[in-house]
Amino acid sequence: MKKKSKLDRQQSTPQTTPQVELPQPNERGEYQRTSHRYWEVVDSDPNGLNCRMGAHSIEEIEDPGSKVDLNIGSWPVVGTLKQGQKFEIYLGPSGFGVLYDEQHQPWFFVEKSEGIGGPRNCFVRARSSFVKPVQPN
């Protein structure tokens, strides 16, 4: 019987990327504070998942002393993400990636999204019926 060389063993062993533990939603389906950056849209709405942004910069929004109205759900829709579209969130100065609105609902700030013209610099709901975490590429 022919003994396999080291090269043969390396070629027959699949190379795997280390998997990271993915965040889980709470009992209401909402994602809480997370340092996980990579997400994908699961919302099946054919119009896409609304991405909202008001008149203020993210720096103004995250400033604890600011008077920005955090009723994010009423902010204008500035773009949409389609089902299956991947995006990265901004983790913010605390490194936890979630901003809570006036109704205590969690939102992610989309820093960038895949695809030409994909929305960025806007907010999507951090809810399992809309988005799911994915492994980094």
C-alpha positions in Angstrom: 0.0 0.0 0.0 1.3 3.4 -1.0 1.9 5.8 1.9 0.4 9.3 1.3 2.9 12.1 1.1 2.5 15.3 3.2 1.4 17.2 0.1 -1.3 14.6 -0.7 -2.7 14.8 2.9 -2.7 18.7 2.7 -4.6 18.6 -0.6 -7.2 16.1 0.6 -7.9 18.0 3.8 -10.5 20.7 3.3 -9.4 24.2 4.4 -11.9 25.7 6.7 -12.3 29.3 7.9 -12.6 29.5 11.6 -16.3 30.1 12.6 -17.2 32.8 15.0 -20.1 32.4 17.5 -23.1 34.3 16.1 -25.3 36.5 18.2 -28.7 35.2 19.1 -31.9 37.3 19.4 -33.8 37.6 22.7 -37.2 36.1 23.2 -38.8 39.0 21.3 -36.6 38.4 18.3 -34.5 41.5 18.9 -30.7 41.6 18.8 -29.1 43.3 21.7 -25.6 44.8 22.1 -23.2 42.9 19.9 -19.7 43.3 18.6 -20.5 41.3 15.5 -20.3 43.3 12.3 -21.6 41.1 9.5 -25.3 40.7 8.8 -27.6 39.6 6.0 -31.2 40.7 5.2 -33.8 38.0 5.7 -36.9 40.2 5.3 -39.0 38.8 2.5 -40.8 42.1 1.7 -40.4 42.5 -2.1 -39.9 46.2 -1.5 -36.9 45.5 0.6 -35.9 46.4 4.2 -36.1 50.2 4.8 -32.9 51.9 5.9 -33.6 55.2 7.6 -31.6 58.3 8.4 -32.5 61.7 9.8 -30.9 65.1 9.4 -28.1 64.5 11.9 -24.7 62.8 11.5 -23.9 59.6 13.4 -21.5 61.6 15.6 -24.4 63.9 16.6 -26.7 60.9 17.2 -24.3 59.0 19.4 -23.3 62.0 21.5 -24.9 61.5 24.9 -25.4 65.2 25.3 -27.2 65.7 22.0 -30.9 66.6 21.8 -31.5 64.4 18.6 -35.0 63.0 18.5 -34.4 59.2 18.4 -37.8 58.3 16.9 -35.9 56.4 14.2 -38.9 54.6 12.8 -40.3 58.0 11.7 -37.1 59.1 10.0 -37.1 59.2 6.2 -36.3 56.0 4.2 -33.0 56.8 2.4 -32.6 53.3 0.8 -33.6 49.7 0.9 -31.7 46.4 1.3 -33.0 43.3 -0.5 -33.4 39.8 0.9 -30.0 38.1 0.9 -28.1 41.4 0.7 -25.1 41.5 3.2 -24.1 44.5 5.1 -21.7 45.6 7.9 -22.7 47.6 10.9 -20.9 50.4 12.7 -20.0 49.3 16.2 -19.8 52.8 17.6 -17.5 54.0 20.4 -18.8 51.4 22.9 -18.2 48.6 20.4 -21.7 47.2 20.8 -23.3 48.2 17.5 -26.9 48.8 18.7 -28.7 52.1 19.2 -32.0 52.1 21.0 -34.7 54.5 19.9 -37.3 56.3 22.1 -39.5 53.1 22.2 -36.4 51.1 23.4 -36.2 49.2 20.1 -32.7 48.2 18.8 -31.4 49.5 15.5 -28.2 48.8 13.6 -26.3 51.6 11.8 -25.4 50.2 8.3 -21.9 51.3 7.6 -21.7 49.6 4.2 -23.6 47.1 2.1 -22.8 44.9 -0.8 -23.9 45.7 -4.3 -23.6 48.8 -6.5 -25.6 51.6 -4.9 -26.3 49.6 -1.7 -27.4 51.9 1.1 -25.0 52.9 3.8 -24.9 55.4 6.7 -28.5 54.6 7.7 -30.4 52.5 10.3 -32.2 49.2 10.0 -34.1 47.4 12.8 -32.0 44.9 14.7 -34.7 42.2 14.6 -34.5 38.5 13.6 -37.5 38.8 11.2 -35.5 41.4 9.2 -31.8 40.5 9.6 -29.5 37.6 10.7 -25.8 37.5 11.6 -23.5 35.8 9.1 -19.9 34.6 9.3 -17.2 37.0 8.1 -16.0 36.3 4.6 
